[in-house]
Amino acid sequence: MARRRVKKRTHVGARNGAPLDRSPKSMVIRIGAGEVGASVSQLVKDMRHVMEPGTASRLKERRANKLRDYTTMAGPLGVSHLLLFSRSSSGNTNMRLARTPRGPTLHFRVEKYSLCKDIMKATKHPKSGGYEFQTAPLLVMNNFITPEADTADPAAPPKHLEKLVTELFQGLFPPISPQTTPLNSIRRVLLLNREPPAKGSNGTYTINLRHYVITTKVTGLPKSIRRLNAAEKLITSKEKKKSGLPNLGKLEDVADYLLDPAAGGYTSASESEVETDAEVEVLAPSARKILSKREQQRAAEREDGHKSTSRGRRGHVEKRAVRLVELGPRMKLRLTKVEEDICGGKVMWHEFVSKSKEDVKKMDEVWEKRRKEKEERRRLQKENVERKKKEKGEAGEDEDQDEDQDEDEDYDMDDDVWEEDGMNGAEEAADDDEDEEMEDEGDDG
């Protein structure tokens, strides 16, 4: 008797035991891939680096792709946000930030932007990203909420708009818990600074975007000693770099180099001063003894439950200066419109159009009428699908009755579920056929 086959790769139940990943994911897309130009295409690539690791960094767009294609695949892929870059007929670069599956959508006009390569050319000591992109950046938002004293200003935007924009940007990255998040996992900073609205403006909402990498430097030591530490690291890592080693050939004692910064010709009196800006105290990296299995069992059997990996010695604390090096890109975003749905629906706020209460009431009535018509169409479509299924089942019941009796016991009932849901593609059908052929060969043997 042939054994029953259980799907492990394509069946939905195969992933029931795995925990679901609830972290935010995003897709950075350029609408009109062949029309936006080289600069906007590079800006899209730079923004994908900013949104890493929770984004599709190597997404391929086509000219035939529509917005519906991305919104349809956002659900199965777990995408929570869409960043859409496009260029208007007048040459303006626009960015839309939408939350799936039901919106809202923020429309921004990119007034100014600088690419990562431009930032690196303008920086004295540029730093290219590496392992920093393995974790999400730290989101820092400044001046997003107008103080209570300035709410009477007619130029200030409404409170609900500020709250909506703040929550939408906060949802781009996973939340950080100060008690559980390790500090070494925070390696980048995404700064969003909102410019205060100018007097006489109609509630202009402008945001400046900056992207930095966090670097640290040991402080509290003269520069000569820091150079010796750097030379020791070079020797231990077997890197033959003569420029990193100090020249002590003209000195009689190493104390001359350590005590007199000008003796070696590497430092000056001003450079040897202790840096005190943005200093923090961190645990210095130190080697720890790896316990054997017997020692681990002894440590676990102790009453206090203390497990020491460094023989009771406390880690050395050192001072480090924290600095930010800009990676790019830079963008100046101006909010122009807020829509209720994904790139469509009722307009909740507009910078250039203001309506009276009567106009807003009429607009609400029109959208309510559209919503009812849409629900009625969905109801009719659902009834038609059920009616056709019923007619098809009654017509094919007599023809399939004889075939069902001669069917083998290894029939997979899960195939009907996939066909009803519309999920069985050409690749899954080919994989199922290969599995059945392999199992039949095994049964014959």
VEXZAKOL-148450 format. One record per residue (C-alpha): x, z, y; residue number from 1. Coordinates in Angstrom, 1 decimal, m for minus. Layout:
X, Z, Y, NUM
...
//
This chain:
0.0, 0.0, 0.0, 1
1.4, m1.0, 3.4, 2
2.0, 1.9, 5.8, 3
0.3, 2.2, 9.1, 4
2.4, 1.0, 12.0, 5
2.6, 3.3, 15.1, 6
3.7, 1.8, 18.4, 7
6.5, 3.7, 20.1, 8
7.7, 1.4, 22.8, 9
4.6, m0.3, 24.3, 10
1.9, 2.2, 23.7, 11
0.7, 4.5, 26.5, 12
0.7, 7.5, 24.3, 13
4.4, 7.2, 23.6, 14
5.1, 8.6, 27.1, 15
2.7, 11.5, 27.0, 16
5.4, 14.0, 26.1, 17
7.8, 12.9, 28.9, 18
7.3, 14.7, 32.3, 19
6.0, 12.6, 35.1, 20
8.3, 11.9, 38.1, 21
6.4, 12.9, 41.2, 22
9.2, 12.2, 43.7, 23
8.4, 9.7, 46.4, 24
9.5, 6.1, 45.8, 25
9.5, 3.2, 48.3, 26
9.9, m0.5, 48.4, 27
11.6, m2.2, 51.4, 28
10.2, m5.7, 51.7, 29
10.7, m8.7, 54.0, 30
7.6, m10.6, 54.5, 31
8.3, m14.3, 54.8, 32
11.7, m14.2, 53.1, 33
12.8, m17.6, 54.3, 34
11.6, m17.2, 57.9, 35
12.9, m13.8, 59.1, 36
16.5, m14.9, 59.5, 37
19.9, m13.6, 58.4, 38
20.0, m10.6, 60.7, 39
16.6, m9.2, 59.6, 40
17.5, m9.9, 55.9, 41
20.7, m7.8, 56.4, 42
18.6, m5.1, 58.1, 43
16.4, m4.9, 55.1, 44
19.4, m4.5, 52.8, 45
20.8, m1.7, 55.0, 46
17.4, 0.1, 55.0, 47
17.4, m0.1, 51.2, 48
20.7, 1.8, 51.2, 49
19.2, 4.4, 53.4, 50
16.2, 4.9, 51.1, 51
18.3, 5.2, 48.0, 52
18.0, 6.4, 45.2, 53
14.2, 6.3, 45.3, 54
13.9, 2.6, 46.1, 55
14.4, m0.8, 44.6, 56
17.8, m1.7, 46.0, 57
18.0, m5.1, 44.4, 58
14.5, m6.3, 45.0, 59
14.1, m10.1, 45.0, 60
11.4, m11.6, 47.3, 61
9.9, m15.1, 47.1, 62
8.2, m17.2, 49.6, 63
5.1, m17.3, 47.4, 64
4.8, m13.5, 47.2, 65
1.9, m12.0, 49.1, 66
1.2, m8.5, 50.2, 67
m1.3, m8.1, 47.4, 68
1.5, m8.7, 44.8, 69
3.4, m5.7, 46.0, 70
0.3, m3.4, 46.4, 71
m0.8, m4.3, 42.8, 72
2.5, m3.3, 41.3, 73
2.9, m0.2, 43.4, 74
0.7, 1.8, 41.1, 75
2.3, 1.1, 37.8, 76
5.8, 1.5, 39.2, 77
4.9, 4.8, 41.0, 78
5.7, 3.5, 44.5, 79
4.3, 5.7, 47.2, 80
5.4, 4.0, 50.4, 81
6.0, 0.4, 51.5, 82
8.3, m0.6, 54.4, 83
7.5, m4.2, 55.4, 84
9.8, m6.1, 57.8, 85
8.6, m9.4, 59.4, 86
9.1, m11.6, 62.4, 87
6.3, m12.8, 64.7, 88
6.0, m16.3, 66.1, 89
7.3, m15.0, 69.4, 90
10.5, m13.7, 67.8, 91
9.7, m10.0, 67.7, 92
10.9, m8.0, 64.7, 93
8.2, m5.7, 63.3, 94
8.2, m2.9, 60.7, 95
5.1, m1.6, 59.0, 96
5.2, 1.7, 57.1, 97
2.3, 2.1, 54.7, 98
1.3, 4.7, 52.1, 99
m0.2, 3.6, 48.8, 100
m2.8, 3.2, 47.5, 101
m5.2, 3.8, 50.4, 102
m3.1, 3.9, 53.6, 103
m2.7, 4.5, 56.4, 104
m0.3, 2.0, 58.0, 105
1.9, 2.5, 61.0, 106
2.9, m0.7, 62.9, 107
6.2, m0.5, 64.7, 108
8.0, m3.0, 66.9, 109
11.7, m2.9, 66.4, 110
12.9, m3.2, 70.0, 111
16.6, m2.8, 69.2, 112
18.7, m2.5, 66.1, 113
22.3, m2.5, 64.9, 114
23.5, m3.3, 61.4, 115
25.8, m1.2, 59.3, 116
28.7, m3.7, 59.8, 117
28.3, m3.4, 63.6, 118
28.5, 0.4, 63.3, 119
31.6, 0.2, 61.2, 120
33.3, m2.1, 63.7, 121
32.5, 0.2, 66.6, 122
33.6, 3.4, 64.8, 123
37.2, 4.6, 65.1, 124
37.4, 6.0, 61.6, 125
34.6, 4.3, 59.6, 126
33.4, 5.6, 56.3, 127
31.8, 3.5, 53.7, 128
29.2, 5.0, 51.4, 129
29.9, 5.8, 47.8, 130
28.6, 8.7, 45.7, 131
26.6, 9.9, 48.8, 132
23.8, 7.5, 47.9, 133
23.1, 9.2, 44.5, 134
20.9, 11.7, 46.3, 135
18.3, 11.4, 48.9, 136
19.2, 12.1, 52.6, 137
18.3, 15.1, 54.6, 138
15.5, 14.2, 57.0, 139
15.8, 15.7, 60.4, 140
12.9, 15.1, 62.8, 141
13.1, 16.1, 66.5, 142
10.5, 16.2, 69.2, 143
7.7, 14.8, 67.1, 144
5.1, 17.3, 68.2, 145
4.3, 17.5, 71.9, 146
4.5, 21.1, 73.3, 147
1.2, 22.7, 74.3, 148
2.3, 22.7, 78.0, 149
2.5, 18.9, 78.0, 150
m0.8, 18.1, 76.2, 151
m2.6, 17.8, 79.5, 152
m0.4, 14.9, 80.5, 153
m2.4, 11.6, 80.1, 154
0.7, 9.9, 78.8, 155
0.9, 12.2, 75.8, 156
m0.6, 10.6, 72.6, 157
m3.4, 12.5, 70.7, 158
m2.5, 15.4, 68.5, 159
m3.9, 13.9, 65.3, 160
m1.7, 10.8, 65.8, 161
1.5, 13.0, 66.1, 162
0.5, 14.9, 62.9, 163
m0.2, 11.7, 61.0, 164
3.2, 10.1, 61.9, 165
5.0, 13.4, 61.1, 166
3.4, 13.7, 57.6, 167
4.0, 10.0, 56.8, 168
7.7, 10.2, 57.5, 169
8.1, 13.5, 55.7, 170
6.6, 12.0, 52.6, 171
9.4, 9.4, 52.4, 172
11.8, 11.8, 50.7, 173
11.4, 14.6, 48.2, 174
11.0, 18.1, 49.8, 175
14.0, 20.4, 49.9, 176
13.8, 24.1, 49.0, 177
16.5, 26.2, 50.7, 178
16.5, 28.7, 47.8, 179
17.0, 26.2, 45.0, 180
18.6, 23.1, 46.4, 181
22.4, 23.1, 46.1, 182
24.3, 22.4, 49.3, 183
26.7, 19.9, 47.6, 184
23.7, 17.6, 46.9, 185
23.0, 17.1, 50.6, 186
25.5, 14.4, 51.6, 187
23.6, 12.3, 54.1, 188
21.4, 12.9, 57.2, 189
18.6, 10.6, 58.5, 190
17.9, 11.6, 62.1, 191
14.6, 10.6, 63.7, 192
14.5, 11.5, 67.4, 193
11.3, 10.8, 69.4, 194
11.8, 9.9, 73.0, 195
9.6, 11.9, 75.4, 196
6.8, 9.6, 76.9, 197
7.5, 8.4, 80.4, 198
5.1, 9.2, 83.2, 199
2.5, 6.5, 83.8, 200
2.8, 5.1, 80.3, 201
m0.2, 4.8, 77.9, 202
1.1, 7.2, 75.3, 203
4.2, 5.3, 74.3, 204
5.5, 6.6, 70.9, 205
9.2, 5.6, 70.5, 206
11.5, 6.8, 67.7, 207
15.3, 6.4, 67.4, 208
16.6, 6.2, 63.9, 209
20.2, 7.1, 63.0, 210
21.9, 7.4, 59.6, 211
25.0, 9.7, 59.0, 212
27.2, 10.8, 56.2, 213
28.3, 14.5, 56.1, 214
32.0, 15.1, 55.9, 215
33.9, 18.5, 55.8, 216
37.4, 19.5, 56.8, 217
39.3, 22.7, 56.1, 218
39.9, 24.7, 59.3, 219
41.9, 27.9, 60.1, 220
45.2, 26.3, 58.9, 221
47.8, 24.5, 61.0, 222
48.0, 20.8, 60.5, 223
51.4, 21.0, 58.9, 224
50.1, 23.2, 56.1, 225
47.1, 20.9, 55.7, 226
49.5, 18.0, 55.3, 227
51.4, 19.9, 52.6, 228
48.2, 20.5, 50.7, 229
47.3, 16.8, 51.0, 230
50.8, 15.9, 49.7, 231
50.3, 18.2, 46.7, 232
47.0, 16.6, 45.9, 233
48.7, 13.2, 46.0, 234
51.4, 14.3, 43.5, 235
48.9, 15.9, 41.1, 236
46.8, 12.7, 41.1, 237
49.9, 10.6, 40.5, 238
49.3, 8.4, 43.6, 239
52.6, 7.0, 44.9, 240
52.0, 7.0, 48.6, 241
55.1, 7.7, 50.5, 242
53.4, 7.9, 53.9, 243
51.5, 11.1, 52.8, 244
54.8, 13.1, 52.2, 245
56.5, 14.8, 55.1, 246
60.2, 13.8, 55.8, 247
62.2, 17.1, 55.5, 248
65.6, 15.4, 55.2, 249
66.8, 16.4, 58.7, 250
65.7, 20.1, 58.3, 251
67.7, 22.9, 56.9, 252
64.7, 25.1, 55.9, 253
61.1, 24.4, 55.2, 254
60.2, 27.2, 57.7, 255
61.4, 25.0, 60.5, 256
58.7, 22.5, 59.6, 257
56.0, 25.2, 59.1, 258
56.7, 27.2, 62.2, 259
57.7, 24.5, 64.7, 260
55.0, 21.7, 64.7, 261
57.3, 19.4, 66.7, 262
60.2, 19.6, 64.3, 263
58.8, 17.2, 61.8, 264
57.4, 14.9, 64.4, 265
53.9, 14.8, 62.9, 266
51.9, 17.2, 65.1, 267
51.7, 18.4, 68.6, 268
50.9, 21.8, 70.1, 269
47.3, 20.8, 70.9, 270
46.7, 19.4, 67.4, 271
47.7, 22.6, 65.7, 272
45.0, 24.6, 67.4, 273
42.3, 26.0, 65.1, 274
39.0, 24.1, 65.2, 275
36.0, 26.2, 65.8, 276
33.2, 23.7, 66.1, 277
30.5, 23.6, 63.5, 278
32.4, 25.9, 61.0, 279
30.8, 27.1, 57.8, 280
32.0, 29.3, 55.0, 281
31.9, 27.8, 51.5, 282
33.3, 28.7, 48.1, 283
36.6, 26.9, 47.5, 284
36.8, 24.8, 44.3, 285
38.8, 26.6, 41.6, 286
39.6, 26.1, 38.0, 287
37.5, 28.2, 35.5, 288
38.1, 29.0, 31.9, 289
35.9, 27.3, 29.4, 290
34.5, 29.9, 26.9, 291
34.5, 29.2, 23.2, 292
31.3, 29.5, 21.2, 293
32.4, 32.9, 19.9, 294
33.0, 34.2, 23.5, 295
29.7, 32.8, 24.6, 296
27.9, 34.6, 21.8, 297
29.7, 37.8, 22.7, 298
28.7, 37.4, 26.4, 299
25.1, 36.7, 25.4, 300
24.9, 39.9, 23.2, 301
26.0, 42.1, 26.0, 302
23.3, 44.5, 27.3, 303
23.7, 43.6, 31.0, 304
23.6, 39.9, 30.1, 305
26.5, 39.1, 32.4, 306
28.4, 35.9, 31.6, 307
31.8, 35.6, 33.3, 308
33.6, 32.3, 33.3, 309
36.4, 33.3, 35.7, 310
37.4, 36.7, 34.2, 311
35.6, 38.7, 36.9, 312
37.4, 37.2, 39.8, 313
35.4, 36.2, 42.8, 314
35.7, 32.7, 44.2, 315
37.8, 32.2, 47.3, 316
35.9, 31.6, 50.5, 317
37.2, 29.1, 53.0, 318
36.1, 27.8, 56.3, 319
35.2, 24.1, 56.8, 320
34.2, 22.1, 59.8, 321
31.1, 19.9, 59.3, 322
31.2, 16.5, 60.9, 323
28.8, 13.6, 60.9, 324
30.1, 10.0, 60.5, 325
27.5, 7.3, 61.3, 326
26.8, 4.8, 58.6, 327
24.1, 2.8, 60.2, 328
21.7, 1.1, 60.7, 329
20.4, 2.0, 64.1, 330
16.8, 1.2, 65.1, 331
14.6, 1.8, 68.1, 332
11.0, 1.8, 66.9, 333
7.9, 1.6, 69.1, 334
4.6, 2.5, 67.6, 335
1.9, 0.0, 68.5, 336
m1.0, 0.4, 66.1, 337
m2.3, 2.6, 63.3, 338
m4.7, 1.2, 60.7, 339
m6.7, 3.1, 58.2, 340
m6.0, 1.0, 55.1, 341
m2.8, m0.8, 53.9, 342
m2.2, m3.4, 56.5, 343
m5.9, m3.7, 57.2, 344
m9.0, m1.7, 57.8, 345
m10.3, 0.1, 60.9, 346
m7.9, 0.6, 63.8, 347
m7.4, 4.3, 64.4, 348
m5.1, 4.0, 67.4, 349
m3.7, 1.1, 69.5, 350
m1.2, 1.3, 72.3, 351
m2.5, m1.6, 74.4, 352
m6.3, m1.5, 73.6, 353
m8.5, 1.5, 74.6, 354
m12.2, 1.6, 73.8, 355
m15.1, 3.6, 75.0, 356
m17.2, 5.9, 72.8, 357
m19.9, 3.3, 72.6, 358
m17.5, 0.7, 71.4, 359
m16.0, 3.1, 68.8, 360
m19.6, 3.8, 67.6, 361
m20.4, 0.1, 67.2, 362
m17.1, m0.5, 65.3, 363
m17.8, 2.4, 62.9, 364
m21.2, 0.9, 62.2, 365
m19.6, m2.5, 61.4, 366
m17.1, m1.0, 59.0, 367
m19.8, 1.1, 57.3, 368
m21.8, m2.1, 56.7, 369
m18.7, m3.8, 55.2, 370
m18.0, m0.8, 53.0, 371
m21.5, m0.9, 51.6, 372
m21.3, m4.6, 50.9, 373
m18.1, m4.2, 49.1, 374
m19.5, m1.5, 46.9, 375
m22.5, m3.7, 46.1, 376
m20.2, m6.6, 45.1, 377
m18.2, m4.3, 42.8, 378
m21.4, m3.0, 41.2, 379
m22.6, m6.5, 40.5, 380
m19.2, m7.5, 39.1, 381
m19.2, m4.5, 36.8, 382
m22.7, m5.3, 35.5, 383
m21.8, m9.0, 34.8, 384
m18.6, m8.0, 32.9, 385
m20.6, m5.6, 30.7, 386
m23.3, m8.1, 30.1, 387
m20.9, m10.8, 29.0, 388
m19.1, m8.4, 26.7, 389
m22.4, m7.5, 25.1, 390
m23.4, m11.1, 24.6, 391
m20.0, m12.0, 23.2, 392
m20.2, m9.1, 20.8, 393
m23.6, m10.0, 19.5, 394
m22.7, m13.6, 19.0, 395
m19.5, m12.9, 17.2, 396
m20.8, m10.0, 15.0, 397
m22.0, m12.3, 12.2, 398
m18.9, m14.5, 12.2, 399
m16.5, m11.6, 12.0, 400
m18.4, m9.5, 9.5, 401
m16.8, m11.2, 6.4, 402
m13.3, m11.2, 8.0, 403
m13.5, m7.4, 8.6, 404
m14.1, m6.7, 4.9, 405
m11.0, m8.6, 3.8, 406
m8.8, m7.1, 6.5, 407
m5.7, m5.1, 5.4, 408
m5.5, m1.4, 6.1, 409
m2.5, m1.7, 8.4, 410
m4.7, m3.1, 11.1, 411
m3.6, m1.6, 14.5, 412
m6.7, m0.5, 16.5, 413
m4.6, 0.0, 19.6, 414
m4.4, m3.8, 20.1, 415
m8.1, m3.8, 21.1, 416
m7.4, m1.2, 23.8, 417
m4.6, m3.3, 25.3, 418
m6.8, m6.4, 25.3, 419
m9.7, m4.6, 27.0, 420
m7.4, m3.2, 29.7, 421
m5.8, m6.6, 30.3, 422
m2.3, m5.1, 29.8, 423
m1.0, m7.2, 26.8, 424
1.4, m9.7, 28.2, 425
3.3, m12.5, 26.5, 426
6.4, m10.3, 26.0, 427
4.5, m7.4, 24.4, 428
2.7, m9.8, 22.0, 429
6.1, m11.3, 21.0, 430
7.5, m7.9, 20.4, 431
4.6, m6.9, 18.2, 432
4.9, m10.0, 16.1, 433
8.6, m9.3, 15.5, 434
7.8, m5.7, 14.4, 435
5.1, m6.9, 11.9, 436
7.5, m9.5, 10.4, 437
10.2, m6.9, 9.9, 438
7.8, m4.4, 8.3, 439
6.4, m7.0, 5.9, 440
9.9, m7.9, 4.7, 441
10.6, m4.2, 4.1, 442
7.4, m3.8, 2.1, 443
8.2, m6.8, m0.1, 444
11.6, m5.4, m0.9, 445
//
